[in-house]
Amino acid sequence: MAAVKMKKYLILGFLSLAIVACSDDKNVGNTSLDTTSISMSAVGGVEKVKIDITDRWIASTDNPWITVSPANGVGSATCEFKIDSALTAEPRHGVVRIQNLSTWESKEIEVTQEGFPYTIEIEDNSKSIESYKTADNRYFDVVIRSNVDFNVEIPADIDWLSHDEFKLNLNRGLRPREVKVRFRWGINTKSLDRLAEVKFSPKSGVEMQRSDVLSVSQQGADPIIPDTRSGDSTALLAIARNLDMLSGWDASQPMTMWNGVVLWDESMDDCTPEKVGRVKSADFALFNTKEPLPFEVRYLTAAEELYFFGNTNTFLKSLELGEDICELTQLRRLTIGSYGLVSLPMSLSKLKNLEHLDIGSNNFMTVPNVLTKENFPKLRSLVMNANQRSAVYDLSNTTKTNIGGFIDEPKFPAELLKWGLDTLVLSVNYLQGELPTFEDDPTVPVYMQEDIERADSLPQFLVDNHIKKVMPTTKRFAINFNRLSGKLPDWLLYHPALDWWIPYSLVFSQEGRAQDGTQAGFENEPANLNYYYDIYTKKERIDYTVNE
């Protein structure tokens, strides 16, 4: 009986399989698609696929970079296949299956996506710039799209173009990312246009499909006719512009009406026909610059005097003078104050005719090497006061760095005293140590009898006491508000011009402490000048009594 039942079940099972098989054969093709393949670029995107079906269905894939919406349903539908951005350089493949849940029939859609090739692409690969802009505005930005870290290659002979540091954030594999690179450029001092071709190279050894080149062209400077009146006027306007002067000159007016500008006239001493009408002197004041003197200064070849004085907090600046002014060999007087200078070029020694040099209110840390008697044989006046970046009373306790002043001078610059200038101003410079006595210096003579006979105002005291002949022609000497200490040397206490120097204000007055902790001030500072007038009997007495 059991055997009979088992036989019946087997027969029924076979019948059922036969029915199902027949059913599958009958429904093949129930599901149809309008495409069986999708090709997508590396950036990814969305592709629509139409499914023609009457039953329930479901879409599935083992690739996480492919999503289908809707992923299931009943009856025909249009599905969106979303393909993510690629992450590699190689292409990739995926499959989406659409399955009929009634018949279990399935259809496949093959998805192929390209990889990202290695590229360095520039949004705009050409840039045109002017010959001049102010320092803060001499830059341009370039948007670069790349999937590989790269170097910026500016030709070695291009010194007028540079770029800031940048970082390309490759946080999505080889998917290109954008980075902004800032390029900075210098003033074109020539009248000709110039061109720079900037290349970009990968830091790794990959094969590039594309690497753009940036072409930078710069306009030439406005032409200036040298050694002419018109050239002078053009140069003055350009210098004022480049210095960012608060108040420049009106180009519509003749130079004769320009404030602070003096032109050569036939009636003036040393005037020649070539100089008539050209600039003799010019004042540049109330300006704010972050750069060396404008190159246009080189065209003021007839000028005898130039005056530059800024109006901003230049103590935060560290500027160079530049070479152009060194070509003005006819200069007799030059002032460059409140500029932020930290050094002078050795080529400044070309100015052999210079008689007066004022470089006060700058940021010198030491006396520039170029300042010697040999380099400036005609110089009679040297002003170098107030070279301090910040006011520090006690140098021994300060934690400040780069405080300015002649802090790097190991001792008082004795060579300046031996120069024999008519004016020497070194006030407010953080000078430290003692004044030199020159007692053991054979290059510094003592007063001789012939000196007394030649100038009857000189007392015999100078000869009898072997007083050193230091700065014998100096009429103005100022070293106040430094950190000097020790004893006042005899050459100073008995100097023929001591009373002219207003010593209690401009010489003796010291303050604060030096770096080694020494209290500033001279040990033997006299209470008054009575001793002095007892020796210089022919001098008119001036009351320099110190009030208690």
Protein Blocks (a to p, Z undefined) as FASTA:
>chain_A
ZZmmmmmmmmmmmmmmmmmmmmmmmmgokaccfbfbdcddfkopadddddddfbdcdddd
fbfkbccddfbdedjddddddddddfbfbdcddddddddfklopacdddddddddddddd
dfblcdcddfbdcfklnccddddddfbdcdddddfklmkbccdddddddfehjaccdddd
dddddddfbfbdcddddddddfbdcddfbdcdddddddddddddehifklmmmmmmmmmm
mnopabdcdfkbcfklpghiacddfkbghiafklgopafbdcdehiadfbdcdfklmmmm
mbfbdcdddfbdfklpccdebjmlmmmmmbfbdcdehkopabdcfklmmmmmbmbdcfeh
iabfbdcfklcfklmmmbcbdcdehiafbdcfblmlpcbehkgpjklbmbdcfklmmnop
abdcfehklpgcjddeklmmmkbccddfklmmmmmkbcfklmmnopacehklbcbdcfeh
iabehjddfklmmgfklmmnommlmmmpcgdjdfkopagddfklcfblmlmmmmmmmbcc
ddfbdcZZ
